[in-house]
Amino acid sequence: MTEPLRIAIVGHTNAGKTSLLRTLTRQVDFGEVSDRPGTTRHAEAIDLRLDGQVAVRFIDTPGLEDSVALLDYLQGLPGESRPERVRAFLHGPEARASFEQEAKVLRTLLEQADAAMIVIDTREPVLPKYRAEIDILTWCARPILPVLNFVRDTASRRDAWHQALLESNLHARVEFDVVAPFHGAERQLYADLATLLPTRRQQLADIVDALARQADERRLAACRVIAGALIDVAAMRRALPADQVDEPARRQAFVRAFQDDVRRHARGAVDGLLTVFAFRPDDAELADLPQLAGRWADDLFNPELLKDAGKRLGLGAVIGAGLGAVADVALAGLSLGAATTLGATLGGAASGGWRPLWRKLENRLGGVQELTVEDPVLLLLADRLLDLARALARRGHAAMGRLSLHAAAAAAAEGGEGGLGDAPLYPLVRALSPARGHPEWERGALRGMLRGTDDGERRALEQLLARLLDARFEATDASLAAPPPPALSAPSA
């Protein structure tokens, strides 16, 4: 068995060391992330496990607090080499007194690590204390990979830090935003590390391959979660007896209950996506959409959004006008009436047989009205869930704020991406037609529980939808790409 790589995570206080480890290991509860300085006080190990084995053992270290004074102290110690002076310091009294925190860092790097990643907050100016930190770390004679954090921030001094690293003879570097990593940045980090650890090159290449497989598995699992929710909603049918259609209070309660069930399926999909990407339930906030009140699940029934979605599906502006609809009932995105559901059943008759069709005919003769969702609701739901999945896929596990789905959608729109505006999701909605003839496919519904939902046809449809979603998922917007390398001037004399 190959020994795991041992990587020390070092740097100044509050640079994002613990945050980087949460993101690289997808362990959102590791350590403590805070804006307070000196949050990490002791070296703490955390493992990256791939294919059941420990691939990398990271060691989170305290922040260096007084690097200028320590560098001056080290330079005055006896020893023929810099590592010897570091060892002399670690055995001396100052390692247990004035420089106790710094001693923990250097001891970890010198005695426990194969290499180090120094995390740099690029929003900070290149001060003498940061140059001293870098100098001290090189005294341990271990390969060092600078990790430039917060490079997306408008206050980032990225170019200045690139220049400072060159002047410190650190030519390998990686840009890695711990809250929203660039697309492919994680794998690039390990690939760059291989240039510093040539004897571990194959081991690091295996890690990159394993991470790529895990990313594929998460993406496909997310697509299956979304596909399952879409089938649930497309299969939804609720019957309202004719004697209740004429009672406004009962009609309104009937519609509200139906909408709540749609939202329940949407929320279940959100929870499923959070689980797939290893987030806690309260890490994603379904934020308000622009100029609209309410959370995005309510906007699944917003008439204007549905009208736009309907136009993109070629349905014109006729939304919520199913036969049998009562004028004073808010039916945006819903169809109430036997004739509308009859047409939907005919569309799914090839896969569902004629029994559902016969039931529709019976309902029609008995005056029973059935409520179902229209295609624009399915399109909006697919679009919103796909946006959320994309955002979670590139979300760092160190983010302290909740994820805004509106922010994710806005970022996608800026890059030319988005379910309603780009290559249409119409094939996905069209593929959902068979579910309309199978109300028993709705998971969690009473009839679904009575008849069972472990249906081969449902699973086949879920797989088809997941493939269609996967094709859309892989389309990445411009905000995912790492920024181009800066033009650096030659070091000054």
TIFI-664326 format. One record per residue (C-alpha): residue in three letters; x, y, z. Coordinates in steps of 0.05 Angstrom, whole numbers, plus 5000, padded with zeros to 4 digits. Example, Ala and Ser with C-alpha at 12.3 -4.5 7.8 and 13.67 -1.06 7.14 Angstrom:
<recs>
{resn ALA&xx 5246&yy 4910&zz 5156}
{resn SER&xx 5273&yy 4979&zz 5143}
</recs>
This chain:
<recs>
{resn MET&xx 5000&yy 5000&zz 5000}
{resn THR&xx 5027&yy 5069&zz 4980}
{resn GLU&xx 5039&yy 5116&zz 5038}
{resn PRO&xx 4992&yy 5176&zz 5036}
{resn LEU&xx 5021&yy 5243&zz 5018}
{resn ARG&xx 5032&yy 5288&zz 5078}
{resn ILE&xx 5017&yy 5361&zz 5064}
{resn ALA&xx 5024&yy 5417&zz 5115}
{resn ILE&xx 4976&yy 5476&zz 5104}
{resn VAL&xx 5012&yy 5538&zz 5127}
{resn GLY&xx 5006&yy 5613&zz 5124}
{resn HIS&xx 4986&yy 5676&zz 5161}
{resn THR&xx 4925&yy 5678&zz 5206}
{resn ASN&xx 4858&yy 5685&zz 5171}
{resn ALA&xx 4887&yy 5670&zz 5102}
{resn GLY&xx 4837&yy 5612&zz 5093}
{resn LYS&xx 4877&yy 5550&zz 5112}
{resn THR&xx 4820&yy 5513&zz 5147}
{resn SER&xx 4773&yy 5536&zz 5092}
{resn LEU&xx 4818&yy 5505&zz 5039}
{resn LEU&xx 4818&yy 5439&zz 5076}
{resn ARG&xx 4743&yy 5438&zz 5082}
{resn THR&xx 4738&yy 5448&zz 5007}
{resn LEU&xx 4792&yy 5397&zz 4987}
{resn THR&xx 4764&yy 5343&zz 5033}
{resn ARG&xx 4690&yy 5363&zz 5027}
{resn GLN&xx 4684&yy 5360&zz 5103}
{resn VAL&xx 4643&yy 5421&zz 5120}
{resn ASP&xx 4650&yy 5411&zz 5195}
{resn PHE&xx 4726&yy 5407&zz 5199}
{resn GLY&xx 4759&yy 5457&zz 5244}
{resn GLU&xx 4731&yy 5527&zz 5257}
{resn VAL&xx 4723&yy 5579&zz 5203}
{resn SER&xx 4718&yy 5650&zz 5230}
{resn ASP&xx 4737&yy 5721&zz 5215}
{resn ARG&xx 4771&yy 5725&zz 5282}
{resn PRO&xx 4847&yy 5721&zz 5279}
{resn GLY&xx 4883&yy 5661&zz 5306}
{resn THR&xx 4823&yy 5613&zz 5302}
{resn THR&xx 4868&yy 5551&zz 5292}
{resn ARG&xx 4913&yy 5543&zz 5353}
{resn HIS&xx 4939&yy 5472&zz 5344}
{resn ALA&xx 4962&yy 5427&zz 5286}
{resn GLU&xx 4905&yy 5382&zz 5266}
{resn ALA&xx 4904&yy 5327&zz 5213}
{resn ILE&xx 4849&yy 5312&zz 5163}
{resn ASP&xx 4849&yy 5258&zz 5110}
{resn LEU&xx 4828&yy 5258&zz 5038}
{resn ARG&xx 4801&yy 5188&zz 5024}
{resn LEU&xx 4795&yy 5163&zz 4953}
{resn ASP&xx 4769&yy 5094&zz 4934}
{resn GLY&xx 4768&yy 5075&zz 5008}
{resn GLN&xx 4842&yy 5093&zz 5021}
{resn VAL&xx 4876&yy 5153&zz 5052}
{resn ALA&xx 4907&yy 5188&zz 4992}
{resn VAL&xx 4929&yy 5253&zz 5026}
{resn ARG&xx 4938&yy 5270&zz 5099}
{resn PHE&xx 4933&yy 5345&zz 5107}
{resn ILE&xx 4958&yy 5379&zz 5170}
{resn ASP&xx 4924&yy 5445&zz 5188}
{resn THR&xx 4972&yy 5490&zz 5226}
{resn PRO&xx 4965&yy 5554&zz 5267}
{resn GLY&xx 4978&yy 5620&zz 5234}
{resn LEU&xx 5047&yy 5652&zz 5236}
{resn GLU&xx 5038&yy 5712&zz 5281}
{resn ASP&xx 5106&yy 5747&zz 5288}
{resn SER&xx 5146&yy 5727&zz 5228}
{resn VAL&xx 5191&yy 5788&zz 5225}
{resn ALA&xx 5217&yy 5778&zz 5296}
{resn LEU&xx 5224&yy 5703&zz 5285}
{resn LEU&xx 5265&yy 5712&zz 5222}
{resn ASP&xx 5311&yy 5759&zz 5258}
{resn TYR&xx 5318&yy 5709&zz 5315}
{resn LEU&xx 5332&yy 5650&zz 5267}
{resn GLN&xx 5386&yy 5689&zz 5232}
{resn GLY&xx 5423&yy 5697&zz 5297}
{resn LEU&xx 5423&yy 5623&zz 5315}
{resn PRO&xx 5484&yy 5578&zz 5303}
{resn GLY&xx 5484&yy 5526&zz 5248}
{resn GLU&xx 5515&yy 5513&zz 5180}
{resn SER&xx 5449&yy 5507&zz 5143}
{resn ARG&xx 5381&yy 5538&zz 5150}
{resn PRO&xx 5346&yy 5472&zz 5169}
{resn GLU&xx 5398&yy 5464&zz 5225}
{resn ARG&xx 5381&yy 5533&zz 5252}
{resn VAL&xx 5307&yy 5515&zz 5251}
{resn ARG&xx 5322&yy 5452&zz 5291}
{resn ALA&xx 5363&yy 5492&zz 5340}
{resn PHE&xx 5304&yy 5539&zz 5349}
{resn LEU&xx 5255&yy 5481&zz 5360}
{resn HIS&xx 5300&yy 5454&zz 5416}
{resn GLY&xx 5309&yy 5522&zz 5448}
{resn PRO&xx 5268&yy 5559&zz 5500}
{resn GLU&xx 5236&yy 5609&zz 5452}
{resn ALA&xx 5199&yy 5552&zz 5417}
{resn ARG&xx 5159&yy 5544&zz 5482}
{resn ALA&xx 5152&yy 5617&zz 5497}
{resn SER&xx 5149&yy 5678&zz 5450}
{resn PHE&xx 5146&yy 5636&zz 5386}
{resn GLU&xx 5104&yy 5578&zz 5409}
{resn GLN&xx 5054&yy 5583&zz 5352}
{resn GLU&xx 5108&yy 5590&zz 5299}
{resn ALA&xx 5145&yy 5529&zz 5329}
{resn LYS&xx 5083&yy 5486&zz 5318}
{resn VAL&xx 5083&yy 5505&zz 5245}
{resn LEU&xx 5158&yy 5493&zz 5233}
{resn ARG&xx 5159&yy 5428&zz 5272}
{resn THR&xx 5101&yy 5402&zz 5229}
{resn LEU&xx 5135&yy 5422&zz 5165}
{resn LEU&xx 5203&yy 5396&zz 5184}
{resn GLU&xx 5183&yy 5330&zz 5217}
{resn GLN&xx 5116&yy 5309&zz 5189}
{resn ALA&xx 5106&yy 5336&zz 5119}
{resn ASP&xx 5128&yy 5317&zz 5049}
{resn ALA&xx 5110&yy 5387&zz 5024}
{resn ALA&xx 5072&yy 5449&zz 5044}
{resn MET&xx 5017&yy 5492&zz 5014}
{resn ILE&xx 5022&yy 5564&zz 5036}
{resn VAL&xx 4954&yy 5598&zz 5033}
{resn ILE&xx 4958&yy 5672&zz 5014}
{resn ASP&xx 4901&yy 5721&zz 5021}
{resn THR&xx 4913&yy 5762&zz 4958}
{resn ARG&xx 4870&yy 5819&zz 4985}
{resn GLU&xx 4927&yy 5836&zz 5033}
{resn PRO&xx 4984&yy 5880&zz 5010}
{resn VAL&xx 5052&yy 5847&zz 5004}
{resn LEU&xx 5078&yy 5870&zz 5072}
{resn PRO&xx 5147&yy 5854&zz 5102}
{resn LYS&xx 5115&yy 5805&zz 5151}
{resn TYR&xx 5088&yy 5763&zz 5093}
{resn ARG&xx 5155&yy 5763&zz 5058}
{resn ALA&xx 5186&yy 5741&zz 5124}
{resn GLU&xx 5136&yy 5684&zz 5130}
{resn ILE&xx 5154&yy 5658&zz 5061}
{resn ASP&xx 5228&yy 5663&zz 5076}
{resn ILE&xx 5222&yy 5626&zz 5142}
{resn LEU&xx 5182&yy 5569&zz 5110}
{resn THR&xx 5236&yy 5559&zz 5057}
{resn TRP&xx 5286&yy 5547&zz 5113}
{resn CYS&xx 5254&yy 5479&zz 5126}
{resn ALA&xx 5277&yy 5454&zz 5057}
{resn ARG&xx 5209&yy 5426&zz 5038}
{resn PRO&xx 5174&yy 5438&zz 4971}
{resn ILE&xx 5125&yy 5496&zz 4978}
{resn LEU&xx 5064&yy 5508&zz 4933}
{resn PRO&xx 5033&yy 5577&zz 4942}
{resn VAL&xx 4957&yy 5576&zz 4939}
{resn LEU&xx 4930&yy 5645&zz 4921}
{resn ASN&xx 4862&yy 5655&zz 4954}
{resn PHE&xx 4807&yy 5707&zz 4942}
{resn VAL&xx 4833&yy 5723&zz 4872}
{resn ARG&xx 4762&yy 5738&zz 4849}
{resn ASP&xx 4754&yy 5793&zz 4901}
{resn THR&xx 4756&yy 5864&zz 4873}
{resn ALA&xx 4807&yy 5881&zz 4926}
{resn SER&xx 4854&yy 5825&zz 4904}
{resn ARG&xx 4927&yy 5844&zz 4892}
{resn ARG&xx 4939&yy 5783&zz 4850}
{resn ASP&xx 4993&yy 5813&zz 4805}
{resn ALA&xx 5033&yy 5840&zz 4864}
{resn TRP&xx 5032&yy 5772&zz 4897}
{resn HIS&xx 5054&yy 5737&zz 4834}
{resn GLN&xx 5113&yy 5784&zz 4831}
{resn ALA&xx 5130&yy 5774&zz 4904}
{resn LEU&xx 5131&yy 5698&zz 4896}
{resn LEU&xx 5178&yy 5704&zz 4837}
{resn GLU&xx 5225&yy 5746&zz 4878}
{resn SER&xx 5223&yy 5691&zz 4932}
{resn ASN&xx 5241&yy 5639&zz 4879}
{resn LEU&xx 5173&yy 5606&zz 4884}
{resn HIS&xx 5154&yy 5597&zz 4811}
{resn ALA&xx 5100&yy 5543&zz 4818}
{resn ARG&xx 5034&yy 5570&zz 4844}
{resn VAL&xx 4959&yy 5556&zz 4839}
{resn GLU&xx 4899&yy 5602&zz 4844}
{resn PHE&xx 4844&yy 5571&zz 4886}
{resn ASP&xx 4785&yy 5609&zz 4913}
{resn VAL&xx 4764&yy 5568&zz 4974}
{resn VAL&xx 4691&yy 5593&zz 4972}
{resn ALA&xx 4679&yy 5584&zz 4897}
{resn PRO&xx 4737&yy 5546&zz 4866}
{resn PHE&xx 4751&yy 5556&zz 4792}
{resn HIS&xx 4729&yy 5500&zz 4747}
{resn GLY&xx 4783&yy 5446&zz 4749}
{resn ALA&xx 4825&yy 5483&zz 4801}
{resn GLU&xx 4825&yy 5425&zz 4850}
{resn ARG&xx 4856&yy 5377&zz 4800}
{resn GLN&xx 4903&yy 5431&zz 4775}
{resn LEU&xx 4928&yy 5440&zz 4847}
{resn TYR&xx 4950&yy 5367&zz 4851}
{resn ALA&xx 4980&yy 5369&zz 4781}
{resn ASP&xx 5022&yy 5429&zz 4800}
{resn LEU&xx 5043&yy 5395&zz 4864}
{resn ALA&xx 5071&yy 5338&zz 4822}
{resn THR&xx 5123&yy 5386&zz 4793}
{resn LEU&xx 5149&yy 5396&zz 4864}
{resn LEU&xx 5146&yy 5322&zz 4883}
{resn PRO&xx 5172&yy 5285&zz 4822}
{resn THR&xx 5179&yy 5219&zz 4861}
{resn ARG&xx 5104&yy 5223&zz 4876}
{resn ARG&xx 5083&yy 5242&zz 4806}
{resn GLN&xx 5045&yy 5178&zz 4791}
{resn GLN&xx 5011&yy 5179&zz 4859}
{resn LEU&xx 4988&yy 5250&zz 4847}
{resn ALA&xx 4964&yy 5232&zz 4776}
{resn ASP&xx 4922&yy 5176&zz 4808}
{resn ILE&xx 4892&yy 5227&zz 4856}
{resn VAL&xx 4873&yy 5272&zz 4798}
{resn ASP&xx 4840&yy 5214&zz 4762}
{resn ALA&xx 4802&yy 5193&zz 4825}
{resn LEU&xx 4778&yy 5264&zz 4836}
{resn ALA&xx 4753&yy 5267&zz 4765}
{resn ARG&xx 4714&yy 5202&zz 4775}
{resn GLN&xx 4683&yy 5229&zz 4839}
{resn ALA&xx 4662&yy 5293&zz 4804}
{resn ASP&xx 4629&yy 5252&zz 4749}
{resn GLU&xx 4593&yy 5209&zz 4801}
{resn ARG&xx 4568&yy 5271&zz 4838}
{resn ARG&xx 4544&yy 5303&zz 4774}
{resn LEU&xx 4506&yy 5241&zz 4752}
{resn ALA&xx 4476&yy 5232&zz 4821}
{resn ALA&xx 4452&yy 5304&zz 4820}
{resn CYS&xx 4420&yy 5293&zz 4752}
{resn ARG&xx 4384&yy 5232&zz 4779}
{resn VAL&xx 4357&yy 5272&zz 4838}
{resn ILE&xx 4330&yy 5326&zz 4790}
{resn ALA&xx 4302&yy 5274&zz 4743}
{resn GLY&xx 4265&yy 5239&zz 4800}
{resn ALA&xx 4234&yy 5304&zz 4823}
{resn LEU&xx 4211&yy 5322&zz 4753}
{resn ILE&xx 4177&yy 5254&zz 4745}
{resn ASP&xx 4143&yy 5263&zz 4812}
{resn VAL&xx 4114&yy 5330&zz 4791}
{resn ALA&xx 4095&yy 5309&zz 4721}
{resn ALA&xx 4058&yy 5249&zz 4749}
{resn MET&xx 4018&yy 5290&zz 4799}
{resn ARG&xx 3942&yy 5286&zz 4793}
{resn ARG&xx 3892&yy 5308&zz 4845}
{resn ALA&xx 3817&yy 5296&zz 4835}
{resn LEU&xx 3764&yy 5347&zz 4856}
{resn PRO&xx 3691&yy 5322&zz 4857}
{resn ALA&xx 3643&yy 5363&zz 4815}
{resn ASP&xx 3602&yy 5385&zz 4876}
{resn GLN&xx 3664&yy 5421&zz 4904}
{resn VAL&xx 3684&yy 5457&zz 4840}
{resn ASP&xx 3630&yy 5509&zz 4850}
{resn GLU&xx 3652&yy 5524&zz 4922}
{resn PRO&xx 3706&yy 5579&zz 4920}
{resn ALA&xx 3737&yy 5562&zz 4988}
{resn ARG&xx 3744&yy 5489&zz 4971}
{resn ARG&xx 3771&yy 5504&zz 4902}
{resn GLN&xx 3823&yy 5551&zz 4930}
{resn ALA&xx 3844&yy 5503&zz 4984}
{resn PHE&xx 3849&yy 5448&zz 4932}
{resn VAL&xx 3895&yy 5489&zz 4888}
{resn ARG&xx 3938&yy 5512&zz 4947}
{resn ALA&xx 3946&yy 5440&zz 4971}
{resn PHE&xx 3968&yy 5419&zz 4902}
{resn GLN&xx 4019&yy 5476&zz 4897}
{resn ASP&xx 4045&yy 5457&zz 4965}
{resn ASP&xx 4056&yy 5386&zz 4942}
{resn VAL&xx 4095&yy 5412&zz 4882}
{resn ARG&xx 4138&yy 5454&zz 4929}
{resn ARG&xx 4148&yy 5393&zz 4973}
{resn HIS&xx 4177&yy 5355&zz 4914}
{resn ALA&xx 4221&yy 5415&zz 4897}
{resn ARG&xx 4246&yy 5420&zz 4969}
{resn GLY&xx 4260&yy 5345&zz 4969}
{resn ALA&xx 4303&yy 5353&zz 4907}
{resn VAL&xx 4341&yy 5411&zz 4940}
{resn ASP&xx 4355&yy 5368&zz 5001}
{resn GLY&xx 4377&yy 5311&zz 4955}
{resn LEU&xx 4425&yy 5357&zz 4918}
{resn LEU&xx 4454&yy 5383&zz 4984}
{resn THR&xx 4467&yy 5311&zz 5005}
{resn VAL&xx 4500&yy 5293&zz 4938}
{resn PHE&xx 4549&yy 5351&zz 4945}
{resn ALA&xx 4561&yy 5340&zz 5020}
{resn PHE&xx 4529&yy 5404&zz 5046}
{resn ARG&xx 4488&yy 5415&zz 5108}
{resn PRO&xx 4413&yy 5428&zz 5099}
{resn ASP&xx 4418&yy 5502&zz 5116}
{resn ASP&xx 4477&yy 5517&zz 5070}
{resn ALA&xx 4433&yy 5535&zz 5010}
{resn GLU&xx 4385&yy 5593&zz 5012}
{resn LEU&xx 4333&yy 5594&zz 4958}
{resn ALA&xx 4335&yy 5669&zz 4950}
{resn ASP&xx 4284&yy 5716&zz 4921}
{resn LEU&xx 4285&yy 5725&zz 4846}
{resn PRO&xx 4293&yy 5796&zz 4819}
{resn GLN&xx 4232&yy 5841&zz 4828}
{resn LEU&xx 4191&yy 5784&zz 4856}
{resn ALA&xx 4170&yy 5768&zz 4927}
{resn GLY&xx 4173&yy 5699&zz 4956}
{resn ARG&xx 4221&yy 5641&zz 4948}
{resn TRP&xx 4236&yy 5609&zz 4882}
{resn ALA&xx 4189&yy 5550&zz 4894}
{resn ASP&xx 4132&yy 5601&zz 4896}
{resn ASP&xx 4156&yy 5629&zz 4830}
{resn LEU&xx 4141&yy 5562&zz 4797}
{resn PHE&xx 4070&yy 5590&zz 4794}
{resn ASN&xx 4087&yy 5661&zz 4775}
{resn PRO&xx 4045&yy 5678&zz 4714}
{resn GLU&xx 4097&yy 5722&zz 4680}
{resn LEU&xx 4153&yy 5670&zz 4688}
{resn LEU&xx 4106&yy 5616&zz 4664}
{resn LYS&xx 4084&yy 5657&zz 4605}
{resn ASP&xx 4156&yy 5666&zz 4584}
{resn ALA&xx 4170&yy 5592&zz 4594}
{resn GLY&xx 4108&yy 5575&zz 4554}
{resn LYS&xx 4130&yy 5618&zz 4496}
{resn ARG&xx 4197&yy 5582&zz 4495}
{resn LEU&xx 4160&yy 5516&zz 4493}
{resn GLY&xx 4117&yy 5541&zz 4435}
{resn LEU&xx 4054&yy 5545&zz 4477}
{resn GLY&xx 4041&yy 5619&zz 4466}
{resn ALA&xx 4011&yy 5658&zz 4525}
{resn VAL&xx 3956&yy 5608&zz 4543}
{resn ILE&xx 3976&yy 5587&zz 4613}
{resn GLY&xx 3927&yy 5558&zz 4663}
{resn ALA&xx 3868&yy 5558&zz 4616}
{resn GLY&xx 3851&yy 5485&zz 4617}
{resn LEU&xx 3779&yy 5463&zz 4602}
{resn GLY&xx 3737&yy 5466&zz 4664}
{resn ALA&xx 3780&yy 5520&zz 4698}
{resn VAL&xx 3740&yy 5568&zz 4741}
{resn ALA&xx 3757&yy 5641&zz 4727}
{resn ASP&xx 3768&yy 5662&zz 4799}
{resn VAL&xx 3817&yy 5607&zz 4815}
{resn ALA&xx 3891&yy 5624&zz 4809}
{resn LEU&xx 3913&yy 5567&zz 4763}
{resn ALA&xx 3978&yy 5594&zz 4734}
{resn GLY&xx 4017&yy 5534&zz 4711}
{resn LEU&xx 3961&yy 5485&zz 4727}
{resn SER&xx 3907&yy 5451&zz 4687}
{resn LEU&xx 3839&yy 5434&zz 4717}
{resn GLY&xx 3793&yy 5393&zz 4674}
{resn ALA&xx 3781&yy 5324&zz 4647}
{resn ALA&xx 3793&yy 5344&zz 4575}
{resn THR&xx 3863&yy 5371&zz 4589}
{resn THR&xx 3884&yy 5310&zz 4628}
{resn LEU&xx 3852&yy 5266&zz 4575}
{resn GLY&xx 3899&yy 5295&zz 4523}
{resn ALA&xx 3958&yy 5284&zz 4569}
{resn THR&xx 3937&yy 5212&zz 4581}
{resn LEU&xx 3933&yy 5200&zz 4506}
{resn GLY&xx 4004&yy 5225&zz 4501}
{resn GLY&xx 4027&yy 5174&zz 4551}
{resn ALA&xx 3981&yy 5117&zz 4528}
{resn ALA&xx 4036&yy 5082&zz 4490}
{resn SER&xx 4074&yy 5069&zz 4555}
{resn GLY&xx 4017&yy 5069&zz 4604}
{resn GLY&xx 3966&yy 5026&zz 4568}
{resn TRP&xx 3892&yy 5043&zz 4564}
{resn ARG&xx 3872&yy 5036&zz 4637}
{resn PRO&xx 3892&yy 5108&zz 4654}
{resn LEU&xx 3853&yy 5131&zz 4593}
{resn TRP&xx 3792&yy 5093&zz 4615}
{resn ARG&xx 3797&yy 5124&zz 4684}
{resn LYS&xx 3797&yy 5194&zz 4651}
{resn LEU&xx 3735&yy 5176&zz 4613}
{resn GLU&xx 3701&yy 5153&zz 4677}
{resn ASN&xx 3721&yy 5217&zz 4711}
{resn ARG&xx 3695&yy 5258&zz 4654}
{resn LEU&xx 3628&yy 5223&zz 4656}
{resn GLY&xx 3624&yy 5232&zz 4732}
{resn GLY&xx 3641&yy 5306&zz 4729}
{resn VAL&xx 3707&yy 5296&zz 4766}
{resn GLN&xx 3760&yy 5350&zz 4754}
{resn GLU&xx 3834&yy 5333&zz 4758}
{resn LEU&xx 3889&yy 5382&zz 4772}
{resn THR&xx 3957&yy 5372&zz 4738}
{resn VAL&xx 4018&yy 5415&zz 4723}
{resn GLU&xx 4031&yy 5446&zz 4656}
{resn ASP&xx 4096&yy 5440&zz 4618}
{resn PRO&xx 4122&yy 5510&zz 4636}
{resn VAL&xx 4123&yy 5490&zz 4710}
{resn LEU&xx 4167&yy 5431&zz 4693}
{resn LEU&xx 4213&yy 5475&zz 4652}
{resn LEU&xx 4220&yy 5525&zz 4708}
{resn LEU&xx 4232&yy 5470&zz 4759}
{resn ALA&xx 4285&yy 5437&zz 4716}
{resn ASP&xx 4318&yy 5504&zz 4703}
{resn ARG&xx 4321&yy 5523&zz 4777}
{resn LEU&xx 4345&yy 5456&zz 4802}
{resn LEU&xx 4398&yy 5452&zz 4748}
{resn ASP&xx 4423&yy 5521&zz 4767}
{resn LEU&xx 4427&yy 5499&zz 4839}
{resn ALA&xx 4464&yy 5435&zz 4822}
{resn ARG&xx 4515&yy 5474&zz 4781}
{resn ALA&xx 4525&yy 5524&zz 4837}
{resn LEU&xx 4535&yy 5469&zz 4889}
{resn ALA&xx 4584&yy 5433&zz 4844}
{resn ARG&xx 4630&yy 5493&zz 4845}
{resn ARG&xx 4614&yy 5516&zz 4916}
{resn GLY&xx 4671&yy 5511&zz 4967}
{resn HIS&xx 4655&yy 5477&zz 5033}
{resn ALA&xx 4685&yy 5535&zz 5070}
{resn ALA&xx 4633&yy 5586&zz 5050}
{resn MET&xx 4606&yy 5619&zz 5112}
{resn GLY&xx 4545&yy 5651&zz 5080}
{resn ARG&xx 4486&yy 5614&zz 5051}
{resn LEU&xx 4484&yy 5599&zz 4977}
{resn SER&xx 4438&yy 5645&zz 4938}
{resn LEU&xx 4404&yy 5609&zz 4880}
{resn HIS&xx 4389&yy 5677&zz 4849}
{resn ALA&xx 4463&yy 5694&zz 4851}
{resn ALA&xx 4479&yy 5629&zz 4817}
{resn ALA&xx 4428&yy 5641&zz 4763}
{resn ALA&xx 4452&yy 5713&zz 4754}
{resn ALA&xx 4523&yy 5689&zz 4746}
{resn ALA&xx 4501&yy 5638&zz 4695}
{resn ALA&xx 4462&yy 5691&zz 4657}
{resn GLU&xx 4523&yy 5736&zz 4654}
{resn GLY&xx 4563&yy 5680&zz 4622}
{resn GLY&xx 4509&yy 5664&zz 4571}
{resn GLU&xx 4485&yy 5604&zz 4609}
{resn GLY&xx 4415&yy 5588&zz 4636}
{resn GLY&xx 4360&yy 5538&zz 4625}
{resn LEU&xx 4309&yy 5585&zz 4595}
{resn GLY&xx 4356&yy 5627&zz 4553}
{resn ASP&xx 4405&yy 5578&zz 4523}
{resn ALA&xx 4396&yy 5513&zz 4485}
{resn PRO&xx 4325&yy 5496&zz 4507}
{resn LEU&xx 4306&yy 5442&zz 4556}
{resn TYR&xx 4246&yy 5426&zz 4512}
{resn PRO&xx 4270&yy 5354&zz 4497}
{resn LEU&xx 4271&yy 5343&zz 4572}
{resn VAL&xx 4200&yy 5367&zz 4582}
{resn ARG&xx 4176&yy 5328&zz 4522}
{resn ALA&xx 4209&yy 5265&zz 4550}
{resn LEU&xx 4167&yy 5273&zz 4613}
{resn SER&xx 4102&yy 5259&zz 4575}
{resn PRO&xx 4097&yy 5185&zz 4595}
{resn ALA&xx 4097&yy 5205&zz 4669}
{resn ARG&xx 4030&yy 5241&zz 4659}
{resn GLY&xx 3997&yy 5174&zz 4647}
{resn HIS&xx 4025&yy 5144&zz 4710}
{resn PRO&xx 4001&yy 5179&zz 4773}
{resn GLU&xx 4028&yy 5121&zz 4814}
{resn TRP&xx 4098&yy 5143&zz 4795}
{resn GLU&xx 4093&yy 5202&zz 4843}
{resn ARG&xx 4135&yy 5184&zz 4903}
{resn GLY&xx 4103&yy 5199&zz 4970}
{resn ALA&xx 4032&yy 5202&zz 4943}
{resn LEU&xx 3982&yy 5155&zz 4975}
{resn ARG&xx 3966&yy 5118&zz 4911}
{resn GLY&xx 4041&yy 5113&zz 4895}
{resn MET&xx 4053&yy 5082&zz 4963}
{resn LEU&xx 3995&yy 5034&zz 4954}
{resn ARG&xx 4015&yy 5011&zz 4885}
{resn GLY&xx 4090&yy 5018&zz 4894}
{resn THR&xx 4137&yy 5062&zz 4853}
{resn ASP&xx 4192&yy 5011&zz 4840}
{resn ASP&xx 4172&yy 5010&zz 4767}
{resn GLY&xx 4220&yy 4991&zz 4712}
{resn GLU&xx 4189&yy 5041&zz 4664}
{resn ARG&xx 4198&yy 5097&zz 4715}
{resn ARG&xx 4271&yy 5079&zz 4726}
{resn ALA&xx 4282&yy 5077&zz 4651}
{resn LEU&xx 4252&yy 5147&zz 4644}
{resn GLU&xx 4293&yy 5172&zz 4702}
{resn GLN&xx 4357&yy 5147&zz 4668}
{resn LEU&xx 4337&yy 5181&zz 4602}
{resn LEU&xx 4323&yy 5247&zz 4637}
{resn ALA&xx 4388&yy 5242&zz 4676}
{resn ARG&xx 4426&yy 5236&zz 4611}
{resn LEU&xx 4391&yy 5296&zz 4582}
{resn LEU&xx 4405&yy 5336&zz 4645}
{resn ASP&xx 4478&yy 5314&zz 4645}
{resn ALA&xx 4487&yy 5342&zz 4576}
{resn ARG&xx 4463&yy 5410&zz 4601}
{resn PHE&xx 4500&yy 5405&zz 4667}
{resn GLU&xx 4568&yy 5401&zz 4633}
{resn ALA&xx 4558&yy 5467&zz 4597}
{resn THR&xx 4599&yy 5515&zz 4640}
{resn ASP&xx 4596&yy 5591&zz 4639}
{resn ALA&xx 4652&yy 5640&zz 4634}
{resn SER&xx 4653&yy 5652&zz 4709}
{resn LEU&xx 4679&yy 5581&zz 4721}
{resn ALA&xx 4744&yy 5589&zz 4683}
{resn ALA&xx 4806&yy 5611&zz 4719}
{resn PRO&xx 4829&yy 5681&zz 4701}
{resn PRO&xx 4886&yy 5686&zz 4651}
{resn PRO&xx 4956&yy 5691&zz 4681}
{resn PRO&xx 4978&yy 5763&zz 4691}
{resn ALA&xx 5033&yy 5796&zz 4651}
{resn LEU&xx 5090&yy 5800&zz 4700}
{resn SER&xx 5148&yy 5847&zz 4695}
{resn ALA&xx 5219&yy 5824&zz 4709}
{resn PRO&xx 5241&yy 5827&zz 4781}
{resn SER&xx 5271&yy 5893&zz 4799}
{resn ALA&xx 5344&yy 5896&zz 4814}
</recs>
